[in-house]
Amino acid sequence: MATETVRLRIEGMGCDGCVTAVHDALSRLPGVREVTVALEPGAAVVEAEAPADRQAMVTAIDHAGYEIVPS
């Protein structure tokens, strides 16, 4: 199955606990295969089955208490 890579800039992460919260929120989404979250520069890279549901990712991050920085 084809995959798609989605890069997200995230605002509001300040510690390793924040990284874990974002990672867990994204990892639970259907079709997500791999998630990498970095405190600096405040970003996540998500490898998901194509077509990736970017809106679901934004919603999951919002529910975890963080915001997406518009690109």
C-alpha angles and dihedrals in degrees: 000000000000120000134207129207117222121191118201130186110215129200126205103036111133108158146022089270089060090051090051092048092052092044092051093046092052095040092059093060118106114258096018111134104174137008129193119185125186124194090208118072089013100246145133130206115202125192108200141161110276128286091042116208100233092175091057088052092051090049093049091051091047091051089050088058102258136105135230115236107226112244 
